Amino acid sequence: MRIMRLGEAGKERPAVMVPSHDAPDRYFSLLPLTADVDGSFLADGGLGRVRDALAEGSLPVLEDAGTLRVGAPVARPGAVVGIGMNYAAHAAESGSAPPDVPVVFLKPSNTVAGPYDPAPVPPHSRKYDWEVELGIVIGREASYLASEEDALACIAGYVTANDFSEREYQLPGAGGQWTKGKTLPGSTPLGPWLVPAEDVDARNLTLRSLVNGELRQDSSTAGLIFGPATVVHHCSQYMRLEPGDVIITGTPEGVALSGRFPYLRPGDVVEAEVAGLGRQRQKLYRAGS
């Protein structure tokens, strides 16, 4: 099953999509179970209740699902946590050695956007970049976890993410800081779906990105230096992760920062995909124009 939020921004309705190989996908409303896909829903066993309701056939069909905007699959997170340079080849193309411990940064929750929403390029940006990533959605409080096994139990599910980054703002130079380059509005599209952790083998998922139809990244989560359990456990030692929070786990090689590709411009179309978690598509525009 694939958990979604459908409707206008700020008015999304919770839904579940059941894919089919030989028939149209089916969509059902989750309003009988919850008002939204948020931390409270996840912490209260919401995904299990959805599975039970589907088995019982008690959820109403969403007839208009195909006409609705697709929002981020989890309501505005309390925290969006980024992990940097978590693939050795990406660290190398960034001019850095692979880290010995996870590199952690924070993004405001207002960076979260829907998977097909137009993506704003900052007014004075010259080095806007793409980063396809595996996203982790937290399902229960994680604080000072004792083990990676405990960390796995805190993962509700996984999503496709894109961490748009302004490299001129991010990297050392005239006041460059990671925060400035990673916190721009609409720079963290999530979705289209949240897939429960029990339905995902996060150890070997293909990640791809395309710009204007041309392949840029083609890798696998098998290349993660620090896997999901390690990342959640590590972050829990320094912050309290709450249900509904999102961790984006880093990007593989193939970004514009490598020097092999041009940076993004208004009018470009970026697609990001994680196998089984769905493909995003954003058309870029100049913010403020």
C-alpha positions in Angstrom: 0.0 0.0 0.0 1.1 3.6 -0.7 0.0 6.4 1.6 -0.7 9.7 0.0 -2.2 13.2 0.6 -4.3 14.6 -2.2 -5.7 18.0 -2.8 -4.9 21.7 -2.8 -1.9 22.8 -0.7 -2.9 23.2 2.9 -6.2 21.2 2.2 -4.8 17.8 1.4 -6.9 14.7 2.2 -5.3 11.5 3.4 -5.6 8.5 1.0 -4.1 5.1 0.2 -3.3 3.8 -3.2 -3.3 0.1 -3.9 -1.3 -0.6 -7.0 -2.3 -3.3 -9.4 -0.2 -5.0 -12.2 -3.2 -5.9 -14.4 -5.8 -3.3 -13.6 -6.0 0.4 -12.7 -4.6 1.4 -9.4 -7.2 1.8 -6.7 -7.5 4.8 -4.4 -9.3 5.0 -1.0 -10.0 7.8 1.4 -8.5 7.6 4.8 -10.8 10.1 6.4 -12.7 7.4 8.3 -9.3 6.7 10.1 -7.6 10.1 10.3 -7.9 13.7 9.3 -4.3 13.7 8.0 -1.1 11.7 7.7 0.8 13.3 10.6 2.9 12.3 13.6 -0.1 11.4 15.7 -1.5 9.1 13.1 1.9 7.3 12.6 2.5 7.0 16.4 -0.9 5.6 17.0 -0.5 2.6 14.7 -2.1 4.3 11.8 -0.4 2.3 9.1 -1.5 -0.9 10.7 -5.1 0.3 10.9 -5.0 1.2 7.2 -3.8 -2.3 6.4 -6.7 -3.8 8.4 -9.3 -1.5 6.9 -8.1 -2.4 3.4 -8.4 -6.1 4.2 -11.9 -5.5 5.6 -13.0 -3.5 2.6 -14.2 -0.7 4.8 -12.6 2.3 3.2 -14.6 4.5 0.7 -13.3 4.6 -2.9 -11.8 8.0 -4.0 -13.3 8.4 -7.5 -11.7 11.7 -8.2 -8.1 10.8 -7.1 -6.7 11.1 -10.6 -7.8 14.8 -10.8 -6.3 15.9 -7.5 -2.9 17.5 -6.8 -0.5 15.2 -5.0 0.9 16.7 -1.8 3.8 15.6 0.3 2.8 12.2 1.8 3.3 13.3 5.4 1.9 16.5 6.8 4.4 19.3 7.6 7.1 17.6 9.6 8.3 19.1 12.9 11.9 18.6 11.7 13.6 17.8 8.4 17.1 16.4 9.0 19.6 16.1 6.2 22.6 13.8 6.0 25.5 15.1 4.0 28.1 13.2 1.9 26.7 9.8 2.7 27.9 8.2 -0.6 31.7 7.9 -1.1 31.6 8.9 -4.7 29.5 12.0 -4.0 31.9 13.0 -1.3 34.7 12.6 -3.8 33.0 14.7 -6.4 32.4 17.4 -3.7 36.1 17.5 -3.0 35.8 15.8 0.4 36.9 12.5 2.0 34.1 10.1 3.1 33.0 11.1 6.6 33.8 8.9 9.6 30.5 9.9 11.3 27.3 11.1 9.8 27.3 14.8 8.7 24.0 16.3 9.9 22.2 19.5 9.1 18.6 20.8 9.5 16.1 22.2 7.0 13.0 24.2 7.9 9.7 22.3 7.5 8.6 25.0 5.0 11.1 23.6 2.5 8.7 20.6 2.0 6.7 20.6 -1.2 4.6 18.2 -3.2 6.3 15.8 -5.7 4.9 17.6 -8.8 4.8 21.2 -7.5 6.7 23.8 -9.6 10.1 24.4 -7.9 11.3 27.9 -7.3 14.8 28.9 -8.1 16.0 31.8 -5.8 16.0 35.2 -7.5 19.8 35.5 -7.6 20.8 31.9 -7.8 23.5 30.8 -10.2 24.3 27.3 -8.9 21.0 25.5 -8.1 21.6 21.8 -7.9 19.5 18.5 -7.6 20.0 15.6 -5.2 17.8 12.5 -5.3 17.6 10.9 -1.9 16.0 8.2 0.2 13.8 9.8 2.8 13.0 8.2 6.2 9.7 9.0 8.0 9.9 8.6 11.8 7.0 6.7 13.4 7.7 6.9 17.1 9.8 9.1 19.3 13.6 8.4 19.1 15.8 9.8 21.8 19.1 8.4 23.1 18.3 5.0 21.4 20.4 2.2 22.7 20.9 0.3 19.5 20.3 0.2 15.7 17.6 -2.4 16.3 15.7 0.1 18.3 16.3 2.7 15.6 14.7 0.4 12.9 11.6 0.1 15.1 11.2 3.9 14.9 11.0 4.0 11.1 7.4 4.2 9.9 8.3 4.2 6.2 10.3 5.6 3.3 9.7 8.3 0.6 11.4 9.7 -2.4 13.1 13.1 -1.7 15.0 15.7 -3.7 17.3 18.1 -1.8 17.6 21.1 -4.1 20.7 23.0 -3.0 22.2 26.4 -3.9 25.9 25.6 -4.0 27.1 29.3 -4.1 25.1 29.9 -0.9 26.2 26.6 0.7 29.9 26.3 0.2 32.8 28.3 1.6 33.2 31.7 0.0 31.6 35.0 0.7 29.7 34.0 3.8 28.7 30.6 2.3 27.1 28.1 4.8 25.4 24.8 4.4 22.3 26.3 6.1 21.9 29.1 3.5 22.2 26.7 0.6 19.8 24.0 2.0 16.9 26.0 3.5 15.3 27.6 0.5 11.5 27.5 0.1 10.2 24.5 -1.7 13.6 22.8 -1.9 12.5 19.5 -0.4 9.9 17.8 -2.5 8.7 14.6 -0.9 6.7 11.7 -2.3 4.5 10.9 -4.2 4.0 8.1 -1.6 4.9 6.9 1.8 5.6 3.2 1.7 5.6 1.4 5.1 9.0 0.2 6.3 7.9 -3.4 6.4 7.2 -3.3 2.6 10.6 -1.8 1.7 14.1 -3.3 1.6 16.0 0.0 2.0 19.4 -1.7 1.7 19.3 -1.9 -2.1 17.0 0.6 -3.8 17.9 2.2 -7.2 18.0 6.0 -7.1 17.9 8.0 -10.4 17.6 11.6 -11.3 17.0 13.2 -14.8 17.3 16.8 -16.0 15.3 17.6 -19.1 15.0 13.9 -19.8 18.8 13.2 -19.5 20.0 10.8 -16.8 22.2 12.4 -14.2 22.3 10.0 -11.2 21.9 6.2 -11.3 22.9 4.5 -8.1 21.7 2.4 -5.2 21.2 2.8 -1.5 23.6 -0.2 -1.3 26.2 2.6 -1.6 25.1 4.4 1.6 28.0 4.9 4.0 25.6 5.1 6.9 22.3 3.2 6.4 18.9 4.1 7.8 19.3 2.4 11.2 22.7 4.0 11.7 21.4 7.4 10.8 18.4 7.3 13.0 20.4 5.9 16.0 23.1 8.5 15.5 20.7 11.5 15.2 18.8 10.3 18.3 22.0 10.9 20.4 21.9 14.6 19.5 18.2 15.5 19.0 14.8 14.1 19.8 13.2 12.7 16.7 9.4 12.8 16.8 6.7 11.0 14.8 6.3 12.6 11.4 9.8 13.9 11.2 11.7 13.2 8.0 15.4 12.4 7.5 16.8 12.6 4.0 19.8 10.3 3.8 22.1 11.9 1.3 22.6 11.8 -2.5 24.9 9.7 -4.7 27.2 11.0 -7.4 26.0 12.8 -10.5 25.1 16.3 -9.3 26.1 19.6 -11.0 28.6 20.3 -8.3 30.8 17.6 -9.9 31.5 19.9 -12.8 30.2 17.3 -15.3 26.8 19.0 -15.8 25.4 22.5 -15.9 23.5 23.9 -12.9 19.8 24.2 -13.1 18.0 27.1 -14.8 14.3 28.3 -14.8 12.4 26.2 -17.3 14.4 23.0 -16.6 12.5 19.8 -15.6 14.0 17.7 -12.9 12.8 14.1 -12.1 13.9 12.1 -9.1 13.0 8.5 -8.4 13.6 5.8 -5.8 12.6 2.3 -6.9 9.2 1.4 -5.4 8.8 4.8 -3.8 7.7 6.7 -6.9 9.0 9.4 -9.3 8.8 13.1 -8.8 8.7 15.8 -11.5 9.3 19.5 -10.9 9.5 22.3 -13.5 11.7 25.1 -12.2 10.8 28.8 -12.3 12.4 32.0 -11.1 11.1 33.0 -7.7 9.9 36.6 -7.6 9.4 36.9 -11.3 
